[in-house]
Amino acid sequence: MEKRDLNYNEQRDRDQQDRHSYEQQGRDQRNRRDHKHQDRDRRDHEQHDRDQVTVKDTSSYLLYSAHSAWKRKMDQFLSHHSLTNSQCILLLGMGHLGDHSPEVLQNDLTKGVWFDSSTASHAVRALEDAGLISRAYKEGDERSKVAKLTEKGKLKLQEVEKDFMKGESEFFAPLKKRQKDLNELLRDLLEEFEEESGKES
C-alpha cells in the first residue's frame, strides 16, 4: 500500500513538473512574441519619425536660421560702424589677405570670403566710396583689379575686428568646446562647395 502511495506521489510530482515546464514554455513563447511585436512597433515608430521629418529639421533650414540669428547679434556690435555685415566681412578679408600682400586681387578677395561676385562687387564699391580701400588695375593686366587698404581703412579694420570678435565670442559662447568641431565641418563644407563650383565653371 505504501509503495503504491509512493508511486502515486512521484507520478503526481512529475505531472506537476511537466505541467509547470509546459506552462513556462508557453510563457517564454508569449514573451518572445511580445518582444517581436514591441521591436516591430519600435521600428515602425522610428520609421514614422523619419518619414515625418519637416523642413525645420533640415541642415539647410537650421544653417539659414543660425545665420539670421548671427546677423542680428552682429548688428549689435557692428552697426555703429556704418557698414553692413557683408562690408565688415569683406574688410576683415582684406585685412587677412593683406597680411600676405599689401595689394589684393579682387577675385582673390571674393573667393577668400566665399562671396558671389555680385555681393562682393557691391561691398567693395561701398568700401571704396567710404574711403576705406582703393582700387586700381593690375599693372600689365587691365582685366584684373587690385584692392588696397587706405590709412583710414586700416584704422577702421582694427575697430571692426575688435567688435567682430566680441560678437563672435558672445554668439558662440553656448557651444563652448564644440565650436572648433563646428568650424571644421563648415570649412569642409565650403571647400567641397568651392571644388564643385570650380568643376561647373
C-alpha positions in Angstrom: 0.0 0.0 0.0 2.8 2.4 1.0 4.6 1.6 -2.3 1.5 2.4 -4.4 1.1 5.7 -2.5 4.8 6.4 -3.1 4.5 5.7 -6.8 1.4 7.8 -7.0 3.1 10.8 -5.3 6.1 10.5 -7.6 3.9 10.4 -10.6 1.9 13.4 -9.4 5.1 15.4 -8.8 6.3 14.5 -12.3 3.0 15.6 -13.8 3.2 18.8 -11.9 6.7 19.4 -13.1 5.7 18.6 -16.7 2.8 21.0 -16.4 4.9 23.7 -14.9 7.5 23.2 -17.7 4.8 23.3 -20.3 3.4 26.5 -18.8 6.8 28.1 -18.6 7.4 27.2 -22.3 4.1 28.9 -23.1 5.1 32.0 -21.2 8.5 32.1 -22.9 6.8 31.8 -26.3 4.4 34.6 -25.4 7.3 36.8 -24.2 9.3 36.2 -27.4 6.2 37.0 -29.4 5.6 40.2 -27.4 9.2 41.2 -27.8 8.9 40.8 -31.5 5.8 42.9 -31.6 7.5 45.5 -29.5 10.6 45.5 -31.7 8.3 45.8 -34.8 6.3 48.6 -33.2 9.5 50.4 -32.3 10.9 50.1 -35.8 7.6 51.3 -37.3 7.7 54.3 -34.9 11.2 55.2 -35.8 10.4 54.9 -39.5 7.4 57.1 -38.9 9.6 59.7 -37.2 12.0 59.6 -40.2 9.1 60.0 -42.6 7.8 62.9 -40.6 11.0 65.0 -41.0 10.0 68.6 -41.7 11.8 71.5 -43.3 12.7 72.7 -39.8 14.7 69.5 -39.3 16.9 70.0 -42.3 20.5 71.3 -42.1 19.7 74.0 -44.7 16.9 75.5 -42.6 19.0 75.3 -39.4 22.0 76.9 -41.1 20.0 79.7 -42.6 18.2 80.3 -39.2 21.6 80.3 -37.4 22.9 82.8 -40.0 19.9 85.1 -39.4 20.4 84.9 -35.6 24.1 85.6 -36.0 23.4 88.6 -38.2 21.1 90.1 -35.5 23.7 89.6 -32.9 26.5 91.1 -35.0 24.3 94.1 -35.8 24.6 95.0 -32.1 28.3 95.1 -32.4 28.9 96.4 -35.9 26.0 98.7 -36.8 27.7 101.8 -35.3 30.5 101.4 -37.9 28.0 102.5 -40.7 28.9 99.3 -42.6 26.8 96.3 -43.4 27.8 92.8 -42.2 28.9 92.0 -45.7 31.1 95.1 -45.9 32.6 94.3 -42.5 33.4 90.7 -43.6 35.0 91.9 -46.7 37.1 94.5 -44.8 38.2 91.7 -42.5 39.0 89.6 -45.5 41.1 92.5 -46.8 43.0 92.5 -43.6 43.6 88.8 -43.6 44.8 88.7 -47.2 46.7 91.9 -46.7 48.9 90.2 -44.1 50.5 88.4 -47.1 50.4 91.1 -49.6 49.6 94.9 -49.4 47.6 94.6 -52.6 44.9 92.0 -53.1 43.3 90.8 -56.3 39.6 91.5 -56.2 38.9 88.0 -57.4 41.0 86.5 -54.6 39.2 88.7 -52.1 35.8 87.4 -53.4 36.9 83.8 -53.1 38.5 84.4 -49.7 35.2 85.4 -48.1 33.1 83.0 -50.1 31.0 85.8 -51.6 29.4 85.6 -55.0 30.8 88.2 -57.5 27.7 90.4 -57.3 27.7 90.7 -53.5 31.5 91.2 -53.4 31.3 94.0 -56.1 28.7 96.0 -54.2 30.6 95.6 -50.9 33.9 96.6 -52.5 32.4 99.6 -54.2 30.8 100.7 -50.8 34.2 100.4 -49.1 35.9 102.3 -51.8 33.2 105.1 -51.6 33.8 105.3 -47.9 37.5 105.8 -48.5 38.5 102.6 -46.7 40.1 100.9 -49.7 41.4 102.0 -53.1 41.3 100.1 -56.3 43.4 100.1 -59.5 44.0 97.9 -62.4 46.9 95.4 -62.0 49.9 96.6 -63.9 50.1 94.7 -67.2 46.6 93.3 -66.8 43.7 95.7 -67.4 41.2 92.9 -66.7 42.2 92.4 -63.1 41.8 94.9 -60.3 43.7 95.1 -57.1 42.4 96.5 -53.8 44.4 98.1 -51.1 43.5 99.3 -47.6 43.9 103.1 -47.2 45.2 104.5 -43.9 41.6 105.2 -42.9 40.7 101.6 -43.8 43.5 100.3 -41.6 42.1 102.2 -38.6 38.6 101.1 -39.4 39.7 97.5 -39.8 41.2 97.5 -36.2 37.9 98.8 -34.8 35.7 96.4 -36.8 37.9 93.4 -35.9 37.7 94.2 -32.2 33.9 94.4 -32.2 33.6 91.5 -34.5 35.5 89.2 -32.1 33.3 90.4 -29.2 30.2 89.5 -31.2 31.8 86.1 -32.2 32.6 85.3 -28.6 29.1 86.1 -27.3 27.1 84.4 -30.0 29.0 81.1 -29.9 29.5 81.0 -26.2 26.8 78.3 -25.7 28.9 75.9 -27.9 31.9 76.2 -25.7 34.5 73.5 -26.8 32.2 72.3 -29.7 32.8 75.4 -31.7 36.1 74.0 -33.1 34.2 71.0 -34.4 31.6 73.3 -36.0 34.3 75.3 -37.7 35.9 72.2 -39.2 32.6 71.0 -40.5 31.8 74.4 -42.1 35.2 74.6 -43.6 34.9 71.2 -45.1 31.5 72.1 -46.5 32.8 75.3 -48.0 35.9 73.7 -49.5 33.7 71.0 -51.1 31.4 73.6 -52.4 34.2 75.6 -53.9 35.7 72.5 -55.6 32.3 71.5 -57.1 31.8 75.1 -58.2 35.2 75.0 -59.9 34.2 71.9 -61.8 31.0 73.5 -63.1 32.6 76.8 -64.2 
